[in-house]
Amino acid sequence: MTAHTSALVMLLSCALLLLCPAQIRPDGADLPVFFLYYDSSLDSEETADQLEQSAYRHTARLRIKERFSDALTTNLVTAFSRKEYMTESGSYSYVYVNPYAALDLTDRVRWYQGFRSKWIVYDEADEDGRPKDFTSLYFDTRIIFKTSDFVKITPSVKGTYDLFENEEKSRQYYAFGLRIDSKFDNLRLSGKYRAVTRFPLEPESDVSRRLTNEFGAILSWDPNR
């Protein structure tokens, strides 16, 4: 089984596990809520002392939210987008499916999990005649621990697998994070750390390895509280 197939099977299996509560809807659960979004943009560039249209984009998204109980809420988002360049190459379209859920394990522990499959298709190949199309698989999981009424700790793990038809570009990313939030009367202090790594995904991939460490802090004071 290739890396492409393995990653796709893993993602689809996780998505099925995420959506399985829909098959065992308990009595009293809310009916699904539907959201439909649409947005577009039009780019113009100056040429020969006048503005000419250079690109446009259309995006449509559908979100379905289901609340099964006070402890479990799921969402399913699917989208289609098209960007067309009028004066240059690079036009592309993409479709993605993104299920995610929030589950209260206890009154002090909440678990978030999400998965996304995204398919990107370009109208033309690159300058060497190789395809630029790829599939992007993504997962995101984090757990919020409320250790007390004043402190909240959130570890997280994210991963992305970009599976290019041109295997030399295939790559994988992982992000490991930790956030701590605290509050003392009218003072709030938060600190966060994230490590982002990049690796080649296929034996033929020429993507270089990379590691990025990120740090941050937020301090706020509200005398009205």
C-alpha positions in Angstrom: 0.0 0.0 0.0 1.5 3.4 -1.0 1.8 6.4 1.3 -1.0 8.1 -0.6 -3.4 5.2 -0.1 -2.4 4.7 3.6 -2.9 8.3 4.4 -6.3 8.4 2.6 -7.5 5.3 4.3 -6.4 6.6 7.7 -8.2 9.9 7.2 -11.4 8.3 5.9 -11.5 5.9 8.8 -11.1 8.7 11.3 -13.9 10.7 9.6 -16.2 7.7 9.7 -15.6 7.4 13.5 -16.2 11.1 13.9 -19.5 11.0 12.0 -20.8 7.7 13.5 -22.9 9.4 16.2 -25.2 10.5 13.4 -26.3 6.9 13.1 -27.3 6.7 16.8 -29.1 9.9 17.3 -30.5 9.9 20.9 -34.0 11.0 21.7 -34.1 14.8 22.4 -31.1 15.6 20.2 -31.3 18.9 18.2 -32.1 18.7 14.5 -29.2 19.6 12.2 -28.5 23.3 11.5 -27.5 24.3 8.0 -25.3 27.2 7.0 -24.6 28.2 3.4 -21.8 30.7 2.6 -20.7 32.3 -0.7 -18.0 34.9 -1.3 -16.2 36.1 -4.4 -13.4 38.5 -5.3 -12.2 40.3 -8.4 -8.6 41.5 -8.9 -7.6 44.3 -11.2 -4.2 45.4 -12.2 -3.0 48.6 -13.9 -1.8 48.1 -17.5 -1.3 50.8 -20.1 -2.5 53.4 -17.7 -5.8 51.7 -17.0 -7.2 49.0 -14.7 -7.9 45.6 -16.2 -9.4 42.6 -14.6 -6.7 40.1 -13.8 -8.3 37.3 -11.7 -11.5 36.4 -10.0 -12.5 33.8 -7.3 -15.7 32.2 -6.3 -16.1 30.1 -3.1 -19.2 28.3 -1.8 -19.3 26.5 1.6 -21.9 24.3 3.3 -21.7 23.7 7.1 -24.0 21.3 8.9 -23.9 21.5 12.7 -25.4 18.8 14.9 -25.8 18.9 18.7 -26.4 15.5 20.1 -26.2 16.4 23.7 -24.7 19.0 26.1 -21.5 17.0 25.8 -21.2 16.4 22.0 -21.4 18.7 19.1 -20.3 17.9 15.5 -19.8 19.9 12.4 -19.4 19.0 8.8 -18.0 21.6 6.3 -17.6 21.1 2.6 -16.5 23.7 0.1 -15.8 24.4 -3.5 -13.6 27.2 -4.8 -12.4 28.3 -8.2 -9.7 31.0 -9.0 -9.2 32.0 -12.6 -6.3 34.2 -13.8 -7.1 36.1 -17.0 -3.7 37.4 -17.9 -1.4 34.6 -16.7 -1.4 30.8 -15.9 -2.0 29.4 -12.5 -5.8 29.0 -12.5 -7.0 26.2 -10.1 -10.0 24.7 -8.3 -10.3 22.9 -5.0 -12.9 20.9 -3.1 -12.6 19.9 0.6 -14.5 18.0 3.2 -13.9 18.9 6.9 -15.7 17.1 9.8 -14.9 18.1 13.3 -16.3 17.7 16.8 -16.2 18.9 20.4 -16.7 16.3 23.2 -16.9 17.0 26.9 -15.2 14.0 28.5 -15.8 15.4 32.0 -16.9 18.7 33.4 -13.3 19.8 33.3 -11.9 18.1 30.1 -13.0 18.9 26.5 -11.6 17.1 23.5 -11.6 18.7 20.0 -10.9 16.7 16.9 -11.1 17.5 13.2 -10.0 16.1 9.8 -9.9 17.5 6.4 -9.5 16.2 2.8 -8.7 18.8 0.2 -8.3 18.2 -3.5 -6.5 20.9 -5.6 -6.5 20.8 -9.4 -4.6 23.2 -11.7 -5.5 24.0 -15.3 -1.9 23.7 -16.5 1.2 21.9 -15.6 4.3 23.6 -14.3 7.1 25.1 -16.5 8.7 21.6 -16.8 5.4 20.0 -17.9 4.8 18.2 -14.6 1.4 18.2 -12.9 0.8 20.6 -10.0 -2.3 18.8 -8.7 -2.2 17.4 -5.1 -4.3 16.1 -2.3 -3.9 17.6 1.2 -4.9 15.6 4.2 -5.1 17.3 7.6 -5.9 16.4 11.2 -6.2 18.6 14.3 -6.7 17.4 17.9 -6.5 19.2 21.2 -7.6 18.7 24.7 -8.6 21.4 27.2 -7.9 20.7 30.8 -9.5 23.0 33.4 -7.2 22.2 36.3 -9.1 24.8 38.4 -11.4 27.7 38.0 -8.4 29.9 37.3 -6.0 27.7 35.1 -6.6 26.1 31.7 -4.0 23.9 29.9 -4.4 23.0 26.2 -2.0 20.6 24.5 -2.5 20.2 20.7 -1.3 18.1 17.7 -1.8 19.0 14.1 -0.6 17.2 10.9 -0.8 17.9 7.2 0.1 15.5 4.4 0.5 17.1 0.9 0.4 14.3 -1.7 1.5 15.7 -5.0 1.1 13.9 -8.3 4.7 15.1 -8.8 6.1 13.1 -5.9 9.2 15.2 -5.6 7.1 17.9 -3.9 5.2 15.7 -1.5 5.7 16.8 2.1 4.3 16.4 5.6 4.0 18.9 8.5 3.4 18.4 12.2 2.7 21.0 14.8 2.9 20.3 18.5 1.5 23.0 20.8 0.9 23.9 24.4 -1.1 26.8 25.8 -1.7 27.8 29.4 -4.4 30.4 30.3 -4.8 31.8 33.8 -6.9 34.5 35.4 -6.5 36.3 38.7 -9.3 38.7 39.5 -9.1 41.3 36.7 -5.8 40.1 35.3 -5.4 37.5 32.6 -2.1 35.8 31.5 -1.6 33.4 28.7 1.5 31.7 27.4 1.9 29.5 24.3 4.5 27.4 22.6 4.4 25.6 19.2 6.9 23.5 17.4 6.3 23.1 13.6 8.3 20.4 11.7 8.4 19.6 7.9 9.6 16.4 6.4 9.7 14.8 2.9 6.7 12.4 2.4 7.9 10.2 -0.5 11.3 8.6 -1.0 11.6 10.7 -4.2 10.7 14.0 -2.5 13.3 16.7 -2.6 11.6 18.7 0.2 14.1 19.8 2.9 13.6 19.2 6.6 12.7 22.2 8.7 11.9 22.9 12.4 10.3 26.1 13.7 9.8 27.0 17.3 7.3 29.7 18.2 6.7 31.4 21.6 4.1 33.9 22.7 2.5 35.5 25.7 -0.7 37.6 26.3 -1.3 39.8 29.3 -4.5 41.7 29.8 -5.9 43.8 32.6 -9.5 44.9 32.9 -10.2 47.2 35.8 -13.9 46.9 35.2 -14.0 43.3 36.4 
